[in-house]
Amino acid sequence: MEKSILEYETVALDEQGGSVLVLDQTKLPGRAEIIRLHTAQEIWEAIYLLKVRGAPAIGVAAAFGIYVLAGQIAQGMGQGEGEEAFESFYRKFREQKEYLNSARPTAVNLSWALERMDGVCRQGHEAGGSVPEIVESLGREARKIKEEDIQVCRAIGEQGLALVKPGDGILTHCNAGQLATCRYGTATAPIYLGQERGYHFRVFADETRPLLQGARLTAYELYSAGVDVTLICDNMSAMVMEKGWVQAVFVGCDRVAANGDTANKIGTSVVAAVAKHYGVPFYVCAPTSTIDLATPTGAEIQIEQRPAEEVTEMWYRERMAPEGIKVFNPAFDVTDNGLVTAIVTENGIARAPFTESLAALKNLSGK
């Protein structure tokens, strides 16, 4: 029997081979290919080129990646001990950490995971640990980040499932599914749990131009799970809402500002505005690790700009736009908090005023 896409691990660690394993999402849905990442450049490129994508999965990949690189640094140092050995190790560790962090600027989980690993490094030194002991601690922390992601996504699913009822129509944008996390997804977690419990949701998946994550990934994984899913073009969301086919919108998120503004895949704010017009609840599913209280509003979120070729050439047999045409290709947009009905986290559901509710839920996580 052919292996289902849901049986593949999005991100994994090969301890014996000293490498990070990721499911190459640029090849889906045509081919499921696991790639092995050994070097800092390979890990950086996998994140930048969207071979691994989705804020939680990027965080896990970064944690595994910096652990693998830390092991290589320690191995290259030989048997050195003491303060001088740690300073040499830590200097190279920080260099690799900053390099990986430069791969994508918008998703906060990348920097969050790397800072968390940096904290383990410093704490290990303060506790008198040797460099090999610190590397072991980094490995434990990276595996913990992955396990937490699975638990967090399931908890988000339980919270989100309470907002809908059996038979509802749900619209989602981009891919905040299992392929963007280690299991369940964020925005799709309520859908998967509902599927297990016989809710019979009807899901509409936006194709999500220009990289088609909705068509290539969300529609693919939901269909593989037996969910009733219909693929629509991005400019069709108003029609399906106007017809009364959608009772809720669930989307993921790459960063939540302190005031509840949310950055997600380009086009999300359009869906939010349409949902507001038709009175459809708009829910953002976000782990508390995605809440960035240091960013006051969405205006301070750095939006990644992607290559023009993604619009003019990618996915087409022949170039579909005139040579030399100017292209504006932001990867994300910011949805104003006034368009957000609620933000669903593993610790509970945040509602306006978001400055208060988000801070309370973030504090519950302790991270």
ZAGUKOL-735663 format. One record per residue: x, y, z of N, C-alpha, C in turn; residue number from 0; chain. Coordinates in steps of 0.1 Angstrom, whole numbers, plus 5000, padded with zeros to 4 digits. Example, Ala and Ser with C-alpha at 12.3 -4.5 7.8 and 13.67 -1.06 7.14 Angstrom:
- n_X/n_Y/n_Z/ca_X/ca_Y/ca_Z/c_X/c_Y/c_Z/i/ch
- 5132/4943/5078/5123/4955/5078/5132/4967/5078/0/A
- 5128/4978/5071/5137/4989/5071/5129/5000/5079/1/A
***
This chain:
- n_X/n_Y/n_Z/ca_X/ca_Y/ca_Z/c_X/c_Y/c_Z/i/ch
- 5008/4988/5000/5000/5000/5000/5009/5013/5000/0/A
- 5005/5022/4992/5013/5035/4991/5012/5042/5005/1/A
- 5024/5047/5009/5025/5054/5021/5017/5068/5021/2/A
- 5009/5071/5031/5002/5083/5031/5012/5095/5035/3/A
- 5009/5106/5029/5018/5118/5033/5018/5121/5048/4/A
- 5007/5117/5054/5006/5120/5069/5015/5110/5077/5/A
- 5020/5100/5071/5029/5090/5078/5043/5095/5077/6/A
- 5046/5105/5069/5060/5110/5069/5062/5120/5080/7/A
- 5074/5121/5086/5078/5131/5095/5082/5144/5088/8/A
- 5077/5155/5092/5080/5167/5085/5095/5171/5088/9/A
- 5099/5169/5100/5113/5172/5105/5117/5161/5114/10/A
- 5129/5156/5113/5134/5145/5121/5149/5147/5123/11/A
- 5154/5140/5133/5169/5141/5136/5175/5127/5135/12/A
- 5186/5126/5127/5193/5114/5126/5206/5115/5135/13/A
- 5205/5109/5147/5216/5110/5156/5228/5104/5151/14/A
- 5227/5092/5145/5238/5084/5140/5245/5091/5129/15/A
- 5237/5097/5120/5243/5104/5108/5247/5118/5111/16/A
- 5243/5123/5122/5246/5137/5125/5240/5147/5115/17/A
- 5227/5145/5113/5220/5153/5103/5206/5156/5106/18/A
- 5200/5166/5099/5186/5169/5101/5179/5163/5088/19/A
- 5168/5156/5090/5160/5151/5079/5147/5159/5078/20/A
- 5144/5163/5066/5132/5171/5063/5125/5165/5051/21/A
- 5112/5166/5051/5104/5162/5039/5104/5175/5030/22/A
- 5110/5173/5018/5111/5184/5009/5098/5188/5004/23/A
- 5092/5200/5009/5079/5204/5005/5078/5210/4991/24/A
- 5090/5214/4986/5090/5219/4972/5086/5209/4962/25/A
- 5088/5196/4965/5085/5185/4956/5071/5180/4957/26/A
- 5063/5184/4967/5050/5179/4969/5040/5187/4960/27/A
- 5029/5181/4955/5025/5167/4959/5030/5156/4950/28/A
- 5038/5160/4940/5043/5150/4930/5052/5139/4936/29/A
- 5060/5143/4945/5070/5133/4951/5073/5136/4965/30/A
- 5073/5125/4973/5076/5126/4987/5091/5123/4989/31/A
- 5099/5133/4991/5114/5130/4992/5120/5136/5005/32/A
- 5127/5127/5012/5133/5131/5024/5148/5136/5021/33/A
- 5151/5147/5025/5165/5152/5023/5173/5153/5036/34/A
- 5186/5151/5035/5195/5150/5047/5203/5163/5047/35/A
- 5203/5170/5058/5210/5183/5059/5221/5181/5069/36/A
- 5234/5184/5065/5245/5183/5074/5252/5196/5077/37/A
- 5252/5205/5068/5260/5218/5069/5250/5229/5072/38/A
- 5256/5240/5077/5249/5252/5080/5242/5258/5067/39/A
- 5250/5257/5056/5244/5262/5044/5232/5254/5039/40/A
- 5233/5241/5041/5222/5232/5037/5210/5235/5045/41/A
- 5212/5237/5058/5200/5240/5067/5194/5253/5064/42/A
- 5203/5263/5062/5198/5277/5058/5190/5277/5045/43/A
- 5196/5270/5035/5189/5269/5022/5176/5262/5023/44/A
- 5175/5251/5031/5163/5244/5032/5152/5253/5038/45/A
- 5155/5261/5047/5146/5271/5053/5142/5282/5043/46/A
- 5152/5288/5037/5150/5299/5028/5142/5295/5016/47/A
- 5145/5283/5010/5139/5278/4998/5126/5271/5001/48/A
- 5121/5271/5013/5108/5265/5017/5108/5250/5016/49/A
- 5119/5244/5016/5119/5229/5017/5113/5224/5030/50/A
- 5116/5232/5040/5109/5231/5053/5102/5244/5055/51/A
- 5089/5244/5059/5082/5257/5060/5071/5255/5070/52/A
- 5065/5267/5074/5056/5267/5085/5063/5270/5098/53/A
- 5058/5280/5105/5066/5285/5116/5070/5275/5126/54/A
- 5061/5266/5131/5065/5255/5141/5076/5246/5135/55/A
- 5074/5242/5122/5084/5232/5116/5097/5239/5114/56/A
- 5097/5252/5111/5110/5259/5110/5117/5260/5123/57/A
- 5109/5262/5134/5116/5263/5147/5122/5249/5151/58/A
- 5115/5238/5148/5121/5225/5151/5133/5222/5143/59/A
- 5132/5226/5130/5144/5224/5121/5156/5232/5125/60/A
- 5153/5244/5130/5164/5253/5135/5170/5247/5147/61/A
- 5162/5242/5156/5167/5236/5169/5176/5223/5166/62/A
- 5170/5214/5157/5178/5203/5153/5191/5207/5146/63/A
- 5190/5217/5138/5201/5222/5130/5212/5227/5138/64/A
- 5209/5236/5148/5220/5242/5156/5226/5231/5165/65/A
- 5218/5221/5169/5223/5210/5177/5234/5202/5169/66/A
- 5230/5199/5156/5239/5192/5147/5252/5200/5145/67/A
- 5251/5213/5143/5262/5221/5141/5271/5223/5154/68/A
- 5264/5223/5165/5272/5224/5178/5280/5211/5180/69/A
- 5275/5200/5176/5282/5187/5177/5294/5188/5168/70/A
- 5293/5194/5156/5304/5195/5147/5315/5204/5152/71/A
- 5310/5215/5158/5320/5225/5164/5328/5218/5175/72/A
- 5321/5211/5184/5327/5204/5195/5337/5193/5190/73/A
- 5333/5186/5180/5342/5176/5175/5355/5182/5169/74/A
- 5353/5193/5163/5365/5200/5157/5374/5206/5167/75/A
- 5370/5208/5179/5378/5214/5189/5387/5204/5196/76/A
- 5384/5191/5195/5392/5181/5202/5388/5180/5216/77/A
- 5398/5178/5225/5395/5175/5240/5397/5188/5249/78/A
- 5396/5200/5243/5398/5211/5252/5388/5213/5263/79/A
- 5392/5218/5274/5382/5220/5286/5384/5234/5291/80/A
- 5375/5237/5301/5376/5250/5308/5370/5262/5300/81/A
- 5373/5273/5306/5367/5286/5301/5371/5289/5287/82/A
- 5383/5287/5284/5388/5290/5271/5382/5281/5260/83/A
- 5380/5268/5263/5373/5259/5254/5359/5263/5252/84/A
- 5352/5267/5263/5338/5271/5261/5337/5284/5253/85/A
- 5345/5294/5255/5345/5306/5248/5347/5304/5233/86/A
- 5356/5295/5229/5359/5292/5215/5346/5285/5209/87/A
- 5341/5275/5217/5329/5268/5212/5317/5278/5211/88/A
- 5315/5286/5221/5303/5295/5221/5304/5306/5210/89/A
- 5316/5311/5207/5318/5321/5196/5313/5315/5183/90/A
- 5317/5302/5180/5313/5296/5168/5299/5292/5168/91/A
- 5294/5288/5179/5279/5285/5181/5271/5297/5177/92/A
- 5275/5309/5183/5267/5321/5180/5267/5325/5165/93/A
- 5279/5323/5159/5280/5326/5145/5270/5318/5137/94/A
- 5270/5305/5140/5261/5296/5132/5246/5299/5136/95/A
- 5243/5303/5148/5230/5306/5152/5225/5318/5145/96/A
- 5233/5329/5144/5229/5341/5137/5228/5338/5122/97/A
- 5236/5330/5116/5235/5326/5102/5221/5320/5099/98/A
- 5218/5310/5107/5205/5303/5105/5193/5313/5107/99/A
- 5195/5321/5117/5184/5331/5120/5181/5340/5108/100/A
- 5191/5342/5099/5189/5352/5088/5182/5346/5077/101/A
- 5178/5333/5077/5172/5326/5066/5158/5332/5063/102/A
- 5150/5335/5073/5137/5341/5071/5133/5350/5082/103/A
- 5129/5362/5080/5127/5372/5091/5114/5372/5097/104/A
- 5103/5368/5091/5090/5370/5096/5085/5360/5106/105/A
- 5088/5348/5104/5083/5337/5114/5091/5338/5127/106/A
- 5085/5341/5138/5092/5343/5151/5097/5330/5156/107/A
- 5091/5319/5152/5096/5306/5158/5110/5303/5155/108/A
- 5115/5308/5144/5129/5306/5140/5139/5312/5150/109/A
- 5137/5325/5153/5145/5331/5163/5142/5326/5177/110/A
- 5129/5323/5180/5125/5318/5193/5132/5305/5196/111/A
- 5133/5295/5187/5139/5283/5189/5154/5284/5191/112/A
- 5160/5293/5183/5175/5295/5183/5179/5301/5196/113/A
- 5171/5311/5201/5173/5318/5214/5172/5308/5225/114/A
- 5162/5299/5224/5160/5289/5235/5172/5280/5235/115/A
- 5177/5276/5224/5189/5267/5224/5201/5275/5229/116/A
- 5202/5288/5226/5213/5296/5231/5212/5296/5246/117/A
- 5200/5298/5252/5199/5298/5266/5203/5285/5273/118/A
- 5201/5274/5266/5205/5261/5272/5221/5260/5272/119/A
- 5227/5266/5261/5241/5266/5260/5247/5275/5272/120/A
- 5242/5286/5274/5247/5295/5285/5244/5289/5299/121/A
- 5232/5283/5301/5229/5277/5314/5238/5265/5317/122/A
- 5241/5258/5306/5250/5246/5308/5264/5251/5313/123/A
- 5269/5262/5307/5282/5267/5311/5281/5272/5325/124/A
- 5271/5279/5328/5270/5285/5342/5269/5274/5352/125/A
- 5264/5263/5348/5263/5251/5358/5276/5243/5358/126/A
- 5286/5248/5351/5299/5241/5351/5300/5229/5342/127/A
- 5291/5228/5332/5291/5217/5322/5302/5219/5312/128/A
- 5308/5208/5308/5318/5208/5298/5311/5210/5284/129/A
- 5319/5212/5274/5313/5214/5260/5306/5202/5256/130/A
- 5311/5189/5258/5303/5178/5254/5290/5176/5261/131/A
- 5290/5180/5274/5278/5180/5282/5268/5190/5277/132/A
- 5273/5201/5273/5264/5212/5268/5258/5207/5255/133/A
- 5266/5201/5246/5260/5196/5234/5249/5185/5236/134/A
- 5251/5177/5246/5241/5167/5250/5228/5174/5254/135/A
- 5230/5185/5262/5218/5192/5267/5211/5199/5255/136/A
- 5218/5203/5245/5212/5209/5233/5204/5199/5226/137/A
- 5209/5187/5225/5201/5176/5219/5188/5173/5226/138/A
- 5189/5172/5239/5177/5170/5247/5167/5181/5245/139/A
- 5172/5194/5244/5163/5205/5243/5156/5205/5229/140/A
- 5164/5202/5219/5158/5201/5205/5147/5191/5204/141/A
- 5150/5179/5210/5139/5169/5209/5127/5173/5217/142/A
- 5129/5180/5228/5118/5185/5236/5110/5196/5229/143/A
- 5116/5204/5221/5109/5214/5213/5100/5207/5203/144/A
- 5105/5196/5197/5096/5188/5188/5084/5182/5195/145/A
- 5087/5176/5206/5076/5169/5213/5066/5179/5218/146/A
- 5070/5191/5223/5061/5202/5227/5053/5206/5215/147/A
- 5058/5207/5203/5051/5211/5192/5039/5202/5189/148/A
- 5041/5189/5190/5030/5179/5188/5019/5181/5199/149/A
- 5023/5183/5211/5014/5185/5222/5006/5198/5221/150/A
- 5013/5208/5217/5007/5222/5215/4997/5222/5204/151/A
- 5000/5215/5193/4991/5215/5181/4978/5207/5185/152/A
- 4980/5196/5192/4968/5189/5196/4959/5198/5205/153/A
- 4966/5205/5215/4958/5214/5224/4951/5225/5216/154/A
- 4958/5230/5206/4951/5241/5198/4939/5234/5191/155/A
- 4941/5222/5186/4929/5215/5180/4917/5214/5189/156/A
- 4920/5210/5202/4909/5209/5211/4902/5223/5214/157/A
- 4910/5233/5215/4905/5246/5218/4897/5251/5206/158/A
- 4902/5249/5193/4895/5253/5181/4882/5245/5179/159/A
- 4882/5232/5182/4871/5224/5180/4859/5229/5187/160/A
- 4861/5235/5199/4850/5240/5207/4843/5252/5200/161/A
- 4849/5258/5190/4844/5270/5183/4835/5266/5172/162/A
- 4834/5254/5168/4826/5250/5156/4817/5238/5160/163/A
- 4808/5234/5151/4799/5223/5153/4800/5213/5142/164/A
- 4795/5201/5144/4795/5191/5133/4788/5196/5120/165/A
- 4794/5193/5109/4788/5197/5096/4792/5211/5091/166/A
- 4799/5218/5099/4803/5232/5095/4812/5232/5083/167/A
- 4811/5243/5076/4820/5246/5065/4832/5255/5071/168/A
- 4844/5251/5068/4856/5258/5073/4864/5262/5061/169/A
- 4869/5274/5061/4878/5279/5050/4892/5281/5057/170/A
- 4902/5277/5049/4916/5280/5054/4924/5285/5043/171/A
- 4935/5292/5047/4944/5298/5037/4958/5294/5039/172/A
- 4966/5291/5029/4980/5286/5030/4980/5272/5036/173/A
- 4991/5269/5042/4992/5256/5048/4996/5257/5063/174/A
- 4987/5256/5072/4990/5255/5086/4986/5241/5091/175/A
- 4990/5231/5083/4986/5218/5085/4998/5210/5091/176/A
- 4997/5197/5091/5007/5188/5096/5020/5191/5089/177/A
- 5020/5194/5076/5032/5197/5069/5040/5210/5074/178/A
- 5033/5218/5081/5039/5230/5087/5043/5228/5101/179/A
- 5040/5217/5107/5044/5214/5121/5049/5200/5121/180/A
- 5049/5194/5133/5054/5180/5135/5042/5170/5135/181/A
- 5030/5175/5138/5018/5167/5137/5006/5176/5139/182/A
- 4995/5172/5133/4982/5179/5135/4981/5192/5128/183/A
- 4991/5200/5128/4990/5214/5123/4985/5223/5134/184/A
- 4983/5236/5130/4976/5246/5139/4962/5248/5134/185/A
- 4961/5255/5123/4947/5258/5118/4940/5245/5114/186/A
- 4947/5234/5110/4940/5222/5106/4938/5213/5118/187/A
- 4944/5216/5129/4942/5207/5141/4928/5204/5145/188/A
- 4919/5215/5145/4905/5212/5148/4899/5204/5137/189/A
- 4903/5205/5125/4897/5197/5114/4901/5182/5116/190/A
- 4914/5179/5119/4918/5166/5121/4911/5159/5133/191/A
- 4910/5167/5144/4903/5161/5156/4889/5159/5153/192/A
- 4883/5168/5145/4869/5167/5141/4867/5155/5132/193/A
- 4876/5152/5123/4876/5141/5115/4876/5128/5123/194/A
- 4884/5127/5133/4885/5115/5142/4872/5113/5149/195/A
- 4864/5124/5152/4852/5123/5160/4839/5124/5152/196/A
- 4841/5123/5139/4829/5122/5130/4821/5135/5129/197/A
- 4829/5147/5128/4822/5160/5127/4818/5162/5112/198/A
- 4825/5156/5103/4821/5157/5089/4822/5172/5084/199/A
- 4833/5178/5087/4835/5192/5082/4836/5192/5067/200/A
- 4832/5204/5061/4834/5206/5047/4844/5217/5046/201/A
- 4856/5214/5041/4867/5224/5041/4869/5230/5027/202/A
- 4871/5243/5027/4875/5250/5015/4889/5255/5017/203/A
- 4898/5251/5008/4912/5254/5009/4916/5264/4997/204/A
- 4920/5276/5001/4925/5286/4991/4937/5280/4985/205/A
- 4939/5282/4972/4951/5277/4966/4964/5284/4971/206/A
- 4963/5297/4975/4973/5305/4980/4985/5308/4971/207/A
- 4982/5318/4962/4992/5323/4953/5003/5331/4961/208/A
- 5015/5332/4956/5020/5325/4943/5026/5312/4945/209/A
- 5028/5307/4957/5035/5294/4959/5026/5282/4961/210/A
- 5013/5285/4961/5003/5274/4960/5003/5264/4972/211/A
- 5007/5269/4984/5007/5260/4995/4994/5254/4998/212/A
- 4983/5261/4996/4970/5256/4998/4967/5245/4988/213/A
- 4970/5246/4976/4967/5236/4966/4976/5224/4967/214/A
- 4990/5227/4968/4999/5216/4968/5000/5209/4982/215/A
- 4997/5216/4993/5000/5210/5006/4987/5208/5014/216/A
- 4979/5218/5016/4967/5217/5025/4957/5208/5018/217/A
- 4954/5210/5006/4944/5202/4999/4949/5187/4998/218/A
- 4962/5186/4996/4968/5172/4995/4967/5165/5008/219/A
- 4971/5171/5019/4971/5164/5032/4957/5161/5037/220/A
- 4948/5171/5036/4934/5169/5040/4927/5158/5032/221/A
- 4929/5158/5019/4924/5148/5010/4929/5134/5014/222/A
- 4942/5133/5017/4948/5121/5021/4943/5116/5034/223/A
- 4938/5125/5043/4932/5121/5056/4917/5118/5054/224/A
- 4912/5119/5042/4897/5116/5040/4888/5127/5044/225/A
- 4893/5139/5045/4885/5151/5048/4878/5155/5035/226/A
- 4866/5160/5037/4858/5166/5025/4864/5180/5023/227/A
- 4873/5180/5013/4880/5193/5010/4878/5197/4996/228/A
- 4875/5210/4994/4873/5216/4980/4884/5227/4978/229/A
- 4891/5226/4968/4901/5236/4964/4895/5247/4957/230/A
- 4898/5260/4961/4893/5272/4955/4904/5281/4952/231/A
- 4903/5289/4942/4912/5300/4939/4911/5311/4950/232/A
- 4921/5318/4952/4921/5328/4963/4910/5338/4961/233/A
- 4906/5342/4949/4896/5352/4947/4882/5346/4947/234/A
- 4880/5334/4952/4867/5328/4953/4861/5328/4967/235/A
- 4869/5333/4977/4865/5332/4991/4852/5339/4993/236/A
- 4850/5351/4987/4838/5359/4989/4826/5351/4985/237/A
- 4827/5344/4973/4815/5337/4968/4811/5325/4977/238/A
- 4821/5318/4982/4817/5306/4991/4811/5311/5004/239/A
- 4816/5323/5009/4810/5329/5021/4796/5334/5019/240/A
- 4795/5341/5007/4782/5347/5004/4771/5336/5002/241/A
- 4775/5325/4998/4765/5314/4996/4762/5307/5009/242/A
- 4769/5311/5020/4766/5304/5033/4773/5291/5035/243/A
- 4783/5288/5027/4790/5275/5028/4801/5275/5039/244/A
- 4804/5287/5044/4815/5288/5054/4810/5293/5067/245/A
- 4812/5286/5078/4808/5290/5091/4820/5295/5100/246/A
- 4832/5292/5095/4843/5297/5103/4856/5297/5094/247/A
- 4865/5306/5096/4878/5306/5090/4888/5303/5100/248/A
- 4897/5293/5097/4908/5290/5105/4921/5292/5097/249/A
- 4930/5300/5102/4943/5302/5096/4954/5301/5106/250/A
- 4966/5299/5101/4978/5298/5110/4984/5312/5111/251/A
- 4996/5313/5116/5002/5326/5119/5017/5324/5120/252/A
- 5025/5333/5115/5039/5333/5117/5044/5342/5128/253/A
- 5036/5352/5131/5040/5361/5143/5027/5368/5147/254/A
- 5025/5369/5160/5014/5377/5166/5020/5388/5174/255/A
- 5016/5400/5170/5021/5412/5177/5014/5413/5191/256/A
- 5019/5421/5200/5013/5423/5213/4998/5428/5212/257/A
- 4995/5435/5202/4981/5441/5201/4972/5432/5194/258/A
- 4976/5420/5189/4968/5411/5182/4968/5412/5167/259/A
- 4976/5421/5162/4979/5420/5147/4986/5408/5144/260/A
- 4983/5401/5133/4989/5388/5130/4995/5388/5116/261/A
- 5007/5383/5115/5014/5381/5102/5012/5367/5097/262/A
- 5007/5365/5085/5005/5352/5079/5007/5353/5064/263/A
- 5006/5342/5058/5008/5341/5043/5000/5352/5036/264/A
- 5007/5358/5026/5000/5369/5018/4986/5365/5014/265/A
- 4977/5374/5015/4963/5371/5012/4954/5368/5024/266/A
- 4960/5365/5035/4953/5363/5047/4944/5374/5051/267/A
- 4950/5387/5050/4942/5398/5054/4930/5401/5045/268/A
- 4931/5396/5033/4920/5397/5023/4908/5388/5028/269/A
- 4912/5376/5032/4902/5366/5037/4896/5372/5049/270/A
- 4904/5378/5058/4898/5383/5070/4888/5395/5068/271/A
- 4891/5403/5058/4882/5414/5055/4869/5409/5049/272/A
- 4870/5399/5040/4858/5393/5034/4850/5386/5045/273/A
- 4856/5379/5054/4849/5372/5065/4842/5382/5074/274/A
- 4848/5394/5077/4842/5404/5085/4829/5409/5078/275/A
- 4830/5411/5065/4819/5416/5057/4807/5407/5058/276/A
- 4810/5394/5057/4799/5384/5057/4795/5378/5071/277/A
- 4802/5383/5081/4798/5379/5094/4803/5365/5098/278/A
- 4814/5361/5092/4820/5348/5094/4831/5349/5104/279/A
- 4831/5342/5115/4842/5343/5125/4856/5340/5119/280/A
- 4866/5348/5122/4879/5346/5117/4888/5343/5128/281/A
- 4893/5330/5128/4902/5325/5139/4916/5323/5135/282/A
- 4925/5328/5143/4940/5326/5140/4945/5316/5150/283/A
- 4950/5305/5145/4956/5295/5154/4971/5296/5155/284/A
- 4975/5299/5168/4989/5302/5170/4995/5297/5183/285/A
- 5005/5289/5183/5012/5285/5195/5016/5298/5203/286/A
- 5017/5297/5216/5021/5309/5223/5036/5313/5220/287/A
- 5044/5303/5214/5057/5306/5210/5057/5316/5198/288/A
- 5046/5317/5191/5044/5327/5180/5040/5341/5185/289/A
- 5036/5342/5197/5032/5355/5203/5045/5363/5206/290/A
- 5046/5374/5200/5059/5382/5202/5055/5395/5209/291/A
- 5055/5395/5222/5051/5407/5230/5061/5418/5229/292/A
- 5073/5416/5224/5082/5426/5221/5079/5434/5209/293/A
- 5070/5429/5201/5066/5436/5189/5052/5443/5192/294/A
- 5051/5456/5193/5039/5462/5198/5027/5460/5188/295/A
- 5030/5462/5175/5019/5462/5165/5024/5455/5153/296/A
- 5015/5452/5143/5019/5446/5131/5028/5455/5122/297/A
- 5028/5468/5125/5036/5477/5117/5051/5474/5119/298/A
- 5055/5468/5130/5069/5466/5133/5073/5452/5129/299/A
- 5064/5444/5123/5068/5431/5118/5075/5432/5104/300/A
- 5087/5427/5104/5095/5427/5091/5089/5417/5081/301/A
- 5084/5422/5070/5078/5413/5060/5088/5409/5049/302/A
- 5089/5396/5048/5099/5390/5039/5095/5392/5024/303/A
- 5104/5397/5016/5102/5399/5002/5108/5387/4994/304/A
- 5100/5381/4985/5105/5369/4978/5109/5373/4964/305/A
- 5116/5364/4957/5120/5366/4943/5108/5368/4933/306/A
- 5110/5376/4923/5100/5379/4913/5096/5366/4906/307/A
- 5106/5357/4904/5103/5345/4896/5092/5337/4902/308/A
- 5089/5338/4915/5078/5330/4920/5065/5334/4915/309/A
- 5064/5347/4910/5052/5352/4904/5051/5350/4889/310/A
- 5063/5352/4883/5063/5353/4868/5066/5339/4861/311/A
- 5072/5330/4868/5077/5318/4862/5074/5305/4869/312/A
- 5074/5305/4882/5073/5292/4889/5059/5286/4886/313/A
- 5059/5273/4885/5047/5265/4882/5042/5266/4868/314/A
- 5048/5274/4859/5044/5275/4845/5054/5269/4836/315/A
- 5049/5262/4826/5057/5256/4816/5065/5267/4808/316/A
- 5059/5278/4806/5065/5289/4799/5063/5302/4808/317/A
- 5072/5311/4807/5070/5324/4815/5057/5330/4811/318/A
- 5049/5334/4822/5036/5339/4819/5034/5355/4821/319/A
- 5045/5361/4823/5045/5376/4824/5056/5382/4815/320/A
- 5054/5395/4811/5064/5401/4802/5077/5402/4808/321/A
- 5087/5400/4800/5101/5402/4805/5103/5417/4810/322/A
- 5109/5418/4821/5112/5432/4826/5101/5438/4834/323/A
- 5090/5431/4836/5079/5437/4843/5082/5438/4858/324/A
- 5078/5449/4864/5081/5450/4879/5072/5441/4887/325/A
- 5077/5435/4897/5069/5425/4905/5071/5429/4920/326/A
- 5060/5429/4927/5060/5431/4942/5055/5418/4948/327/A
- 5064/5411/4955/5061/5398/4960/5064/5396/4975/328/A
- 5056/5402/4983/5058/5400/4998/5052/5386/5001/329/A
- 5059/5379/5010/5055/5366/5014/5044/5366/5024/330/A
- 5042/5377/5031/5032/5378/5042/5025/5391/5041/331/A
- 5013/5391/5048/5007/5404/5051/5002/5404/5065/332/A
- 4999/5416/5070/4995/5417/5084/4979/5419/5085/333/A
- 4973/5411/5092/4958/5412/5095/4956/5420/5107/334/A
- 4949/5431/5106/4946/5440/5117/4938/5433/5127/335/A
- 4941/5435/5140/4934/5428/5151/4919/5431/5151/336/A
- 4915/5442/5145/4900/5444/5144/4893/5435/5135/337/A
- 4900/5427/5127/4894/5417/5118/4895/5403/5124/338/A
- 4901/5402/5135/4904/5389/5141/4893/5386/5152/339/A
- 4885/5376/5151/4875/5372/5161/4882/5367/5174/340/A
- 4892/5358/5172/4899/5353/5184/4912/5346/5179/341/A
- 4921/5345/5188/4934/5339/5186/4934/5326/5194/342/A
- 4935/5315/5188/4935/5302/5195/4948/5297/5198/343/A
- 4952/5295/5210/4965/5290/5215/4963/5277/5222/344/A
- 4974/5271/5226/4973/5258/5234/4969/5261/5248/345/A
- 4970/5273/5253/4966/5277/5266/4953/5283/5268/346/A
- 4946/5285/5257/4932/5291/5257/4930/5300/5245/347/A
- 4919/5307/5245/4915/5315/5234/4915/5330/5238/348/A
- 4923/5338/5230/4925/5352/5233/4914/5360/5225/349/A
- 4908/5369/5231/4899/5378/5225/4902/5392/5228/350/A
- 4896/5402/5221/4899/5416/5224/4895/5420/5239/351/A
- 4902/5428/5245/4915/5435/5241/4927/5425/5241/352/A
- 4933/5424/5230/4943/5414/5228/4956/5417/5237/353/A
- 4959/5430/5239/4971/5433/5247/4970/5426/5261/354/A
- 4958/5425/5266/4956/5418/5279/4956/5403/5278/355/A
- 4947/5398/5269/4945/5384/5268/4957/5376/5263/356/A
- 4965/5382/5253/4977/5376/5248/4988/5375/5259/357/A
- 4989/5386/5266/5000/5386/5276/4997/5375/5287/358/A
- 4984/5374/5290/4980/5364/5300/4983/5350/5296/359/A
- 4980/5347/5283/4982/5334/5278/4997/5331/5276/360/A
- 5004/5341/5272/5019/5340/5270/5025/5336/5283/361/A
- 5021/5343/5294/5027/5341/5307/5024/5326/5312/362/A
- 5013/5321/5308/5009/5307/5312/5019/5297/5306/363/A
- 5025/5300/5294/5034/5291/5288/5048/5290/5295/364/A
- 5051/5302/5301/5064/5302/5307/5076/5303/5298/365/A
- 5073/5305/5285/5084/5305/5275/5082/5317/5265/366/A
***
